[in-house]
């Protein structure tokens, strides 16, 4: 609203920063770490099978 009206330069310093809410960030990070671990295990297994 301030940007549209042209008032942003006058109030920008006193405004709070943009809020980022991500209540599932920790769960997503755990899942991504587990996926990376499983992909590595799969790759290792495929290399063993190719070498055998």
PyMOL Python script that loads the backbone (N, CA, C, O; Angstrom):
from pymol import cmd

cmd.read_pdbstr("""\
ATOM      1  N   UNK A   1       0.830  -1.179   0.000  1.00  0.00           N
ATOM      2  CA  UNK A   1       0.000   0.000   0.000  1.00  0.00           C
ATOM      3  C   UNK A   1       0.886   1.259   0.000  1.00  0.00           C
ATOM      4  O   UNK A   1       0.644   2.196  -0.762  1.00  0.00           O
ATOM      5  N   UNK A   2       1.922   1.268   0.870  1.00  0.00           N
ATOM      6  CA  UNK A   2       2.795   2.440   0.918  1.00  0.00           C
ATOM      7  C   UNK A   2       3.548   2.617  -0.396  1.00  0.00           C
ATOM      8  O   UNK A   2       3.808   3.738  -0.832  1.00  0.00           O
ATOM      9  N   UNK A   3       3.891   1.498  -1.013  1.00  0.00           N
ATOM     10  CA  UNK A   3       4.614   1.549  -2.284  1.00  0.00           C
ATOM     11  C   UNK A   3       3.718   2.152  -3.360  1.00  0.00           C
ATOM     12  O   UNK A   3       4.155   3.005  -4.133  1.00  0.00           O
ATOM     13  N   UNK A   4       2.475   1.712  -3.408  1.00  0.00           N
ATOM     14  CA  UNK A   4       1.533   2.215  -4.406  1.00  0.00           C
ATOM     15  C   UNK A   4       1.253   3.703  -4.219  1.00  0.00           C
ATOM     16  O   UNK A   4       1.153   4.453  -5.190  1.00  0.00           O
ATOM     17  N   UNK A   5       1.127   4.119  -2.964  1.00  0.00           N
ATOM     18  CA  UNK A   5       0.788   5.524  -2.699  1.00  0.00           C
ATOM     19  C   UNK A   5       2.001   6.454  -2.765  1.00  0.00           C
ATOM     20  O   UNK A   5       1.850   7.676  -2.801  1.00  0.00           O
ATOM     21  N   UNK A   6       3.215   5.866  -2.782  1.00  0.00           N
ATOM     22  CA  UNK A   6       4.410   6.689  -2.839  1.00  0.00           C
ATOM     23  C   UNK A   6       4.950   7.075  -1.476  1.00  0.00           C
ATOM     24  O   UNK A   6       5.895   7.861  -1.398  1.00  0.00           O
ATOM     25  N   UNK A   7       4.388   6.554  -0.408  1.00  0.00           N
ATOM     26  CA  UNK A   7       4.811   6.910   0.944  1.00  0.00           C
ATOM     27  C   UNK A   7       5.891   5.988   1.516  1.00  0.00           C
ATOM     28  O   UNK A   7       6.388   6.240   2.614  1.00  0.00           O
ATOM     29  N   UNK A   8       6.260   4.941   0.805  1.00  0.00           N
ATOM     30  CA  UNK A   8       7.210   3.965   1.324  1.00  0.00           C
ATOM     31  C   UNK A   8       8.529   4.596   1.777  1.00  0.00           C
ATOM     32  O   UNK A   8       9.013   4.242   2.852  1.00  0.00           O
ATOM     33  N   UNK A   9       9.132   5.505   1.018  1.00  0.00           N
ATOM     34  CA  UNK A   9      10.404   6.081   1.475  1.00  0.00           C
ATOM     35  C   UNK A   9      10.300   6.786   2.831  1.00  0.00           C
ATOM     36  O   UNK A   9      11.290   6.873   3.558  1.00  0.00           O
ATOM     37  N   UNK A  10       9.139   7.277   3.168  1.00  0.00           N
ATOM     38  CA  UNK A  10       8.963   8.001   4.426  1.00  0.00           C
ATOM     39  C   UNK A  10       8.777   7.078   5.631  1.00  0.00           C
ATOM     40  O   UNK A  10       9.057   7.474   6.762  1.00  0.00           O
ATOM     41  N   UNK A  11       8.309   5.859   5.397  1.00  0.00           N
ATOM     42  CA  UNK A  11       8.000   4.945   6.492  1.00  0.00           C
ATOM     43  C   UNK A  11       8.841   3.674   6.493  1.00  0.00           C
ATOM     44  O   UNK A  11       8.738   2.884   7.431  1.00  0.00           O
ATOM     45  N   UNK A  12       9.660   3.452   5.486  1.00  0.00           N
ATOM     46  CA  UNK A  12      10.404   2.204   5.354  1.00  0.00           C
ATOM     47  C   UNK A  12      11.288   1.897   6.560  1.00  0.00           C
ATOM     48  O   UNK A  12      11.370   0.746   6.988  1.00  0.00           O
ATOM     49  N   UNK A  13      11.942   2.904   7.106  1.00  0.00           N
ATOM     50  CA  UNK A  13      12.849   2.683   8.235  1.00  0.00           C
ATOM     51  C   UNK A  13      12.137   2.204   9.489  1.00  0.00           C
ATOM     52  O   UNK A  13      12.726   1.469  10.282  1.00  0.00           O
ATOM     53  N   UNK A  14      10.903   2.594   9.687  1.00  0.00           N
ATOM     54  CA  UNK A  14      10.196   2.223  10.906  1.00  0.00           C
ATOM     55  C   UNK A  14       9.325   0.976  10.741  1.00  0.00           C
ATOM     56  O   UNK A  14       8.630   0.583  11.679  1.00  0.00           O
ATOM     57  N   UNK A  15       9.354   0.354   9.568  1.00  0.00           N
ATOM     58  CA  UNK A  15       8.527  -0.827   9.322  1.00  0.00           C
ATOM     59  C   UNK A  15       9.248  -2.099   9.768  1.00  0.00           C
ATOM     60  O   UNK A  15      10.476  -2.170   9.736  1.00  0.00           O
ATOM     61  N   UNK A  16       8.479  -3.094  10.181  1.00  0.00           N
ATOM     62  CA  UNK A  16       9.038  -4.394  10.501  1.00  0.00           C
ATOM     63  C   UNK A  16       9.453  -5.072   9.201  1.00  0.00           C
ATOM     64  O   UNK A  16       8.861  -4.808   8.155  1.00  0.00           O
ATOM     65  N   UNK A  17      10.466  -5.948   9.249  1.00  0.00           N
ATOM     66  CA  UNK A  17      10.841  -6.681   8.036  1.00  0.00           C
ATOM     67  C   UNK A  17       9.751  -7.686   7.665  1.00  0.00           C
ATOM     68  O   UNK A  17       8.920  -8.057   8.494  1.00  0.00           O
ATOM     69  N   UNK A  18       9.773  -8.106   6.431  1.00  0.00           N
ATOM     70  CA  UNK A  18       8.801  -9.075   5.948  1.00  0.00           C
ATOM     71  C   UNK A  18       8.894 -10.360   6.763  1.00  0.00           C
ATOM     72  O   UNK A  18       9.988 -10.885   6.971  1.00  0.00           O
ATOM     73  N   UNK A  19       7.769 -10.865   7.219  1.00  0.00           N
ATOM     74  CA  UNK A  19       7.749 -12.096   8.004  1.00  0.00           C
ATOM     75  C   UNK A  19       7.742 -13.296   7.089  1.00  0.00           C
ATOM     76  O   UNK A  19       7.035 -13.331   6.082  1.00  0.00           O
ATOM     77  N   UNK A  20       8.538 -14.276   7.455  1.00  0.00           N
ATOM     78  CA  UNK A  20       8.533 -15.539   6.728  1.00  0.00           C
ATOM     79  C   UNK A  20       8.155 -16.623   7.713  1.00  0.00           C
ATOM     80  O   UNK A  20       8.893 -16.903   8.658  1.00  0.00           O
ATOM     81  N   UNK A  21       7.025 -17.218   7.493  1.00  0.00           N
ATOM     82  CA  UNK A  21       6.551 -18.258   8.395  1.00  0.00           C
ATOM     83  C   UNK A  21       6.604 -19.590   7.672  1.00  0.00           C
ATOM     84  O   UNK A  21       5.991 -19.774   6.620  1.00  0.00           O
ATOM     85  N   UNK A  22       7.339 -20.504   8.253  1.00  0.00           N
ATOM     86  CA  UNK A  22       7.455 -21.832   7.666  1.00  0.00           C
ATOM     87  C   UNK A  22       7.473 -22.835   8.805  1.00  0.00           C
ATOM     88  O   UNK A  22       8.535 -23.242   9.274  1.00  0.00           O
ATOM     89  N   UNK A  23       6.305 -23.222   9.235  1.00  0.00           N
ATOM     90  CA  UNK A  23       6.189 -24.113  10.382  1.00  0.00           C
ATOM     91  C   UNK A  23       6.649 -25.531  10.084  1.00  0.00           C
ATOM     92  O   UNK A  23       6.825 -26.328  11.005  1.00  0.00           O
ATOM     93  N   UNK A  24       6.848 -25.860   8.808  1.00  0.00           N
ATOM     94  CA  UNK A  24       7.239 -27.217   8.440  1.00  0.00           C
ATOM     95  C   UNK A  24       8.695 -27.313   7.992  1.00  0.00           C
ATOM     96  O   UNK A  24       9.113 -28.345   7.468  1.00  0.00           O
ATOM     97  N   UNK A  25       9.463 -26.255   8.192  1.00  0.00           N
ATOM     98  CA  UNK A  25      10.852 -26.229   7.733  1.00  0.00           C
ATOM     99  C   UNK A  25      11.673 -27.374   8.330  1.00  0.00           C
ATOM    100  O   UNK A  25      12.397 -28.055   7.603  1.00  0.00           O
ATOM    101  N   UNK A  26      11.571 -27.592   9.627  1.00  0.00           N
ATOM    102  CA  UNK A  26      12.366 -28.639  10.281  1.00  0.00           C
ATOM    103  C   UNK A  26      11.997 -30.014   9.740  1.00  0.00           C
ATOM    104  O   UNK A  26      12.879 -30.832   9.479  1.00  0.00           O
ATOM    105  N   UNK A  27      10.709 -30.276   9.569  1.00  0.00           N
ATOM    106  CA  UNK A  27      10.276 -31.567   9.018  1.00  0.00           C
ATOM    107  C   UNK A  27      10.790 -31.754   7.596  1.00  0.00           C
ATOM    108  O   UNK A  27      11.252 -32.834   7.229  1.00  0.00           O
ATOM    109  N   UNK A  28      10.705 -30.693   6.803  1.00  0.00           N
ATOM    110  CA  UNK A  28      11.160 -30.778   5.413  1.00  0.00           C
ATOM    111  C   UNK A  28      12.668 -31.038   5.350  1.00  0.00           C
ATOM    112  O   UNK A  28      13.129 -31.802   4.503  1.00  0.00           O
ATOM    113  N   UNK A  29      13.437 -30.402   6.244  1.00  0.00           N
ATOM    114  CA  UNK A  29      14.878 -30.611   6.271  1.00  0.00           C
ATOM    115  C   UNK A  29      15.219 -32.054   6.650  1.00  0.00           C
ATOM    116  O   UNK A  29      16.142 -32.640   6.083  1.00  0.00           O
ATOM    117  N   UNK A  30      14.484 -32.628   7.602  1.00  0.00           N
ATOM    118  CA  UNK A  30      14.702 -34.024   7.978  1.00  0.00           C
ATOM    119  C   UNK A  30      14.408 -34.955   6.805  1.00  0.00           C
ATOM    120  O   UNK A  30      15.157 -35.898   6.550  1.00  0.00           O
ATOM    121  N   UNK A  31      13.322 -34.688   6.100  1.00  0.00           N
ATOM    122  CA  UNK A  31      12.945 -35.518   4.957  1.00  0.00           C
ATOM    123  C   UNK A  31      13.988 -35.400   3.855  1.00  0.00           C
ATOM    124  O   UNK A  31      14.381 -36.405   3.263  1.00  0.00           O
ATOM    125  N   UNK A  32      14.440 -34.176   3.575  1.00  0.00           N
ATOM    126  CA  UNK A  32      15.443 -33.980   2.531  1.00  0.00           C
ATOM    127  C   UNK A  32      16.750 -34.682   2.892  1.00  0.00           C
ATOM    128  O   UNK A  32      17.402 -35.254   2.019  1.00  0.00           O
ATOM    129  N   UNK A  33      17.142 -34.646   4.169  1.00  0.00           N
ATOM    130  CA  UNK A  33      18.360 -35.330   4.608  1.00  0.00           C
ATOM    131  C   UNK A  33      18.205 -36.839   4.453  1.00  0.00           C
ATOM    132  O   UNK A  33      19.138 -37.525   4.033  1.00  0.00           O
ATOM    133  N   UNK A  34      17.038 -37.348   4.790  1.00  0.00           N
ATOM    134  CA  UNK A  34      16.789 -38.798   4.655  1.00  0.00           C
ATOM    135  C   UNK A  34      16.807 -39.211   3.191  1.00  0.00           C
ATOM    136  O   UNK A  34      17.349 -40.265   2.857  1.00  0.00           O
ATOM    137  N   UNK A  35      16.234 -38.411   2.322  1.00  0.00           N
ATOM    138  CA  UNK A  35      16.240 -38.706   0.888  1.00  0.00           C
ATOM    139  C   UNK A  35      17.674 -38.738   0.377  1.00  0.00           C
ATOM    140  O   UNK A  35      18.037 -39.638  -0.380  1.00  0.00           O
ATOM    141  N   UNK A  36      18.494 -37.770   0.779  1.00  0.00           N
ATOM    142  CA  UNK A  36      19.895 -37.739   0.353  1.00  0.00           C
ATOM    143  C   UNK A  36      20.627 -38.988   0.838  1.00  0.00           C
ATOM    144  O   UNK A  36      21.429 -39.569   0.106  1.00  0.00           O
ATOM    145  N   UNK A  37      20.351 -39.395   2.065  1.00  0.00           N
ATOM    146  CA  UNK A  37      20.978 -40.599   2.624  1.00  0.00           C
ATOM    147  C   UNK A  37      20.572 -41.842   1.822  1.00  0.00           C
ATOM    148  O   UNK A  37      21.415 -42.678   1.500  1.00  0.00           O
ATOM    149  N   UNK A  38      19.299 -41.957   1.506  1.00  0.00           N
ATOM    150  CA  UNK A  38      18.818 -43.109   0.741  1.00  0.00           C
ATOM    151  C   UNK A  38      19.363 -43.106  -0.686  1.00  0.00           C
ATOM    152  O   UNK A  38      19.677 -44.165  -1.231  1.00  0.00           O
ATOM    153  N   UNK A  39      19.478 -41.926  -1.293  1.00  0.00           N
ATOM    154  CA  UNK A  39      20.049 -41.848  -2.639  1.00  0.00           C
ATOM    155  C   UNK A  39      21.506 -42.291  -2.635  1.00  0.00           C
ATOM    156  O   UNK A  39      21.952 -42.955  -3.571  1.00  0.00           O
ATOM    157  N   UNK A  40      22.255 -41.930  -1.589  1.00  0.00           N
ATOM    158  CA  UNK A  40      23.645 -42.352  -1.488  1.00  0.00           C
ATOM    159  C   UNK A  40      23.727 -43.866  -1.323  1.00  0.00           C
ATOM    160  O   UNK A  40      24.556 -44.518  -1.958  1.00  0.00           O
ATOM    161  N   UNK A  41      22.873 -44.424  -0.477  1.00  0.00           N
ATOM    162  CA  UNK A  41      22.857 -45.867  -0.288  1.00  0.00           C
ATOM    163  C   UNK A  41      22.522 -46.584  -1.593  1.00  0.00           C
ATOM    164  O   UNK A  41      23.133 -47.603  -1.917  1.00  0.00           O
ATOM    165  N   UNK A  42      21.578 -46.069  -2.323  1.00  0.00           N
ATOM    166  CA  UNK A  42      21.195 -46.658  -3.606  1.00  0.00           C
ATOM    167  C   UNK A  42      22.355 -46.600  -4.599  1.00  0.00           C
ATOM    168  O   UNK A  42      22.620 -47.568  -5.313  1.00  0.00           O
ATOM    169  N   UNK A  43      23.042 -45.460  -4.639  1.00  0.00           N
ATOM    170  CA  UNK A  43      24.188 -45.300  -5.518  1.00  0.00           C
ATOM    171  C   UNK A  43      25.299 -46.274  -5.139  1.00  0.00           C
ATOM    172  O   UNK A  43      25.885 -46.921  -6.008  1.00  0.00           O
ATOM    173  N   UNK A  44      25.588 -46.378  -3.851  1.00  0.00           N
ATOM    174  CA  UNK A  44      26.614 -47.316  -3.384  1.00  0.00           C
ATOM    175  C   UNK A  44      26.261 -48.746  -3.758  1.00  0.00           C
ATOM    176  O   UNK A  44      27.121 -49.507  -4.202  1.00  0.00           O
ATOM    177  N   UNK A  45      25.009 -49.108  -3.580  1.00  0.00           N
ATOM    178  CA  UNK A  45      24.551 -50.459  -3.912  1.00  0.00           C
ATOM    179  C   UNK A  45      24.682 -50.713  -5.414  1.00  0.00           C
ATOM    180  O   UNK A  45      25.110 -51.793  -5.822  1.00  0.00           O
ATOM    181  N   UNK A  46      24.324 -49.746  -6.227  1.00  0.00           N
ATOM    182  CA  UNK A  46      24.420 -49.896  -7.684  1.00  0.00           C
ATOM    183  C   UNK A  46      25.880 -50.060  -8.110  1.00  0.00           C
ATOM    184  O   UNK A  46      26.183 -50.838  -9.015  1.00  0.00           O
ATOM    185  N   UNK A  47      26.782 -49.328  -7.455  1.00  0.00           N
ATOM    186  CA  UNK A  47      28.216 -49.449  -7.784  1.00  0.00           C
ATOM    187  C   UNK A  47      28.745 -50.824  -7.404  1.00  0.00           C
ATOM    188  O   UNK A  47      29.551 -51.402  -8.133  1.00  0.00           O
ATOM    189  N   UNK A  48      28.297 -51.353  -6.269  1.00  0.00           N
ATOM    190  CA  UNK A  48      28.720 -52.682  -5.847  1.00  0.00           C
ATOM    191  C   UNK A  48      28.230 -53.740  -6.831  1.00  0.00           C
ATOM    192  O   UNK A  48      28.955 -54.677  -7.165  1.00  0.00           O
ATOM    193  N   UNK A  49      26.988 -53.578  -7.289  1.00  0.00           N
ATOM    194  CA  UNK A  49      26.419 -54.540  -8.228  1.00  0.00           C
ATOM    195  C   UNK A  49      27.142 -54.485  -9.561  1.00  0.00           C
ATOM    196  O   UNK A  49      27.346 -55.520 -10.195  1.00  0.00           O
ATOM    197  N   UNK A  50      27.532 -53.295  -9.996  1.00  0.00           N
ATOM    198  CA  UNK A  50      28.231 -53.151 -11.269  1.00  0.00           C
ATOM    199  C   UNK A  50      29.645 -53.722 -11.188  1.00  0.00           C
ATOM    200  O   UNK A  50      30.168 -54.232 -12.179  1.00  0.00           O
ATOM    201  N   UNK A  51      30.260 -53.638 -10.015  1.00  0.00           N
ATOM    202  CA  UNK A  51      31.621 -54.148  -9.819  1.00  0.00           C
ATOM    203  C   UNK A  51      31.668 -55.636  -9.552  1.00  0.00           C
ATOM    204  O   UNK A  51      32.737 -56.238  -9.651  1.00  0.00           O
ATOM    205  N   UNK A  52      30.554 -56.246  -9.218  1.00  0.00           N
ATOM    206  CA  UNK A  52      30.520 -57.663  -8.854  1.00  0.00           C
ATOM    207  C   UNK A  52      30.414 -58.577 -10.038  1.00  0.00           C
ATOM    208  O   UNK A  52      30.376 -59.796  -9.875  1.00  0.00           O
TER     209      UNK A  52
END
""", "prot")
cmd.dss("prot")
cmd.show_as("cartoon", "prot")
cmd.util.cbc("prot")
cmd.orient("prot")
